[in-house]
Amino acid sequence: MKVSLILCVLTGMFLHPAHGHVVANFWDSPDCVKFFYKEKVPELGASQPNVVRLCQRFLNTYHFATLYDTYHRTAVYSAYIFQTSNGGGRESRWFVEPQLVNPTWSSEMEDGYKLSQQNPNIYLGERQALNEDYTNSGFDRGHLNPNGHHAGITTNEELAFIPVHVF
């Protein structure tokens, strides 16, 4: 049974902006608003400067809607369809949102390592967290959108490992 679920995580008292397929309002995108319970988008953090609304797409399919703070490089919340799972496994790849690097780049999430190899002189982490931000930091990556919430859908399980969903 599919149940719409919104996981909200406060990132602090002050929220500031990020991208994917960036939209002005989630309710203007039928592909994105469907991830919210009863298509009701929370007001939480929406009026803060530097937040962006991401309709996250991979392989031409929408998977999540995320309000993202590009200043602190962390998600305010992520909305998705919850599906019971046996837990899934770990994904070795970490995806990034190319439009957070350059608004003219692809609106499809991409493997961060591959994108950095294709663009060696461009820093991908100015407006979004990268896997390397956690290396030897003493912090563990927690997921707003755990892969165990996506039963049998390999793509969604893999996409749970995007730094936009890590806090």
C-alpha positions as CSV (number, residue, x, y, z in Angstrom):
1,M,0.0,0.0,0.0
2,K,1.4,3.4,-1.0
3,V,1.1,6.2,1.5
4,S,2.1,9.7,0.8
5,L,4.6,10.9,3.4
6,I,6.4,14.1,4.0
7,L,9.5,14.1,6.1
8,C,10.3,17.4,7.5
9,V,13.5,18.2,9.1
10,L,14.4,21.6,10.5
11,T,17.9,22.6,9.5
12,G,18.1,25.4,12.1
13,M,16.4,28.6,13.1
14,F,17.4,30.3,9.9
15,L,16.8,28.8,6.5
16,H,18.6,30.0,3.3
17,P,18.7,28.3,-0.8
18,A,19.5,25.0,-4.0
19,H,18.2,23.3,-7.5
20,G,17.2,20.2,-9.7
21,H,14.3,20.9,-11.9
22,V,13.7,24.2,-10.1
23,V,10.2,25.5,-9.9
24,A,8.7,28.7,-8.5
25,N,6.0,26.8,-6.7
26,F,5.4,23.0,-6.2
27,W,1.7,23.3,-6.8
28,D,2.5,24.6,-10.4
29,S,4.0,21.3,-11.3
30,P,1.7,18.3,-11.3
31,D,4.7,16.0,-11.5
32,C,5.9,17.5,-8.2
33,V,2.8,18.3,-6.1
34,K,1.7,14.6,-6.3
35,F,4.4,13.8,-3.7
36,F,2.7,15.9,-1.0
37,Y,-0.1,14.4,1.2
38,K,-3.4,15.5,-0.3
39,E,-1.3,17.8,-2.6
40,K,-0.9,20.2,0.3
41,V,2.5,21.9,0.2
42,P,3.9,23.0,3.7
43,E,4.6,26.7,4.2
44,L,7.6,25.7,6.4
45,G,10.7,27.7,5.3
46,A,9.1,28.6,1.9
47,S,9.5,32.4,2.3
48,Q,13.1,32.3,3.5
49,P,15.8,33.8,1.2
50,N,17.9,31.3,-0.7
51,V,15.5,28.4,-0.6
52,V,14.7,26.7,-3.9
53,R,12.0,24.1,-4.8
54,L,13.4,21.0,-6.6
55,C,11.3,18.6,-8.6
56,Q,13.9,15.9,-8.6
57,R,14.1,13.9,-11.8
58,F,16.2,11.0,-12.9
59,L,15.9,8.9,-16.1
60,N,13.1,11.3,-17.1
61,T,10.9,10.3,-14.1
62,Y,10.1,12.5,-11.1
63,H,11.0,10.9,-7.8
64,F,10.9,13.6,-5.0
65,A,10.0,17.2,-4.2
66,T,12.5,18.9,-2.0
67,L,12.7,22.4,-0.5
68,Y,16.4,23.0,-0.3
69,D,18.6,25.6,1.5
70,T,21.5,26.5,-0.8
71,Y,23.2,28.7,1.8
72,H,23.5,25.9,4.4
73,R,23.5,23.3,1.6
74,T,20.9,21.1,3.2
75,A,17.3,20.1,2.7
76,V,14.5,21.7,4.7
77,Y,12.2,18.8,3.7
78,S,11.7,16.2,1.1
79,A,8.3,14.7,-0.1
80,Y,8.0,11.4,-1.7
81,I,5.7,8.3,-2.0
82,F,6.4,5.9,0.9
83,Q,6.5,2.2,0.1
84,T,7.1,-0.6,2.6
85,S,10.5,-2.2,2.1
86,N,12.8,-4.8,3.5
87,G,15.4,-2.2,3.9
88,G,17.4,-2.3,0.6
89,G,21.2,-2.0,0.5
90,R,23.8,0.7,0.3
91,E,24.4,2.6,-3.0
92,S,28.0,3.5,-3.7
93,R,27.1,6.5,-6.0
94,W,26.1,9.9,-4.7
95,F,24.0,12.1,-7.0
96,V,24.1,15.8,-7.4
97,E,21.7,18.4,-8.9
98,P,23.5,19.9,-11.9
99,Q,21.3,23.0,-11.9
100,L,22.6,24.0,-8.5
101,V,26.0,24.4,-10.2
102,N,24.8,26.1,-13.3
103,P,21.1,26.9,-14.1
104,T,21.7,26.0,-17.8
105,W,22.9,22.4,-16.9
106,S,20.7,19.4,-17.0
107,S,17.7,19.1,-14.7
108,E,18.3,15.4,-14.3
109,M,20.2,14.3,-11.2
110,E,23.6,13.0,-12.1
111,D,26.3,10.9,-10.4
112,G,28.5,13.4,-8.6
113,Y,31.8,11.6,-9.4
114,K,31.1,11.4,-13.1
115,L,29.9,15.0,-13.3
116,S,33.1,16.2,-11.5
117,Q,35.2,14.2,-13.9
118,Q,33.5,15.8,-16.9
119,N,34.0,19.3,-15.4
120,P,37.3,19.1,-13.5
121,N,37.7,22.9,-13.1
122,I,34.2,23.5,-11.7
123,Y,33.4,23.1,-8.0
124,L,30.1,21.3,-7.7
125,G,29.6,22.0,-4.0
126,E,29.1,25.8,-3.8
127,R,25.3,25.5,-3.4
128,Q,24.9,21.8,-2.5
129,A,26.5,19.3,-0.1
130,L,28.8,16.7,-1.6
131,N,29.8,13.3,-0.4
132,E,33.3,14.7,0.4
133,D,31.8,17.1,2.9
134,Y,31.2,14.2,5.2
135,T,34.6,12.5,4.8
136,N,36.6,12.6,8.0
137,S,34.2,15.3,9.4
138,G,33.1,13.3,12.4
139,F,29.5,13.5,11.1
140,D,27.4,10.7,9.8
141,R,25.0,11.2,6.9
142,G,21.4,10.9,7.9
143,H,18.7,10.5,5.2
144,L,15.6,12.5,4.8
145,N,14.5,9.9,2.3
146,P,15.9,6.5,3.3
147,N,16.3,3.9,0.6
148,G,14.3,1.5,2.8
149,H,11.2,3.7,2.0
150,H,11.2,2.5,-1.6
151,A,10.3,-1.1,-2.0
152,G,11.7,-2.8,-5.1
153,I,12.3,0.3,-7.1
154,T,16.0,0.3,-7.6
155,T,16.2,3.7,-9.1
156,N,14.4,5.3,-6.1
157,E,16.6,3.3,-3.7
158,E,19.7,4.6,-5.5
159,L,18.4,8.1,-5.5
160,A,18.0,8.1,-1.7
161,F,21.8,8.6,-1.8
162,I,21.7,12.1,-3.2
163,P,23.4,14.7,-0.8
164,V,20.3,16.9,-1.2
165,H,18.5,14.3,1.0
166,V,21.3,14.1,3.5
167,F,21.4,16.1,6.6
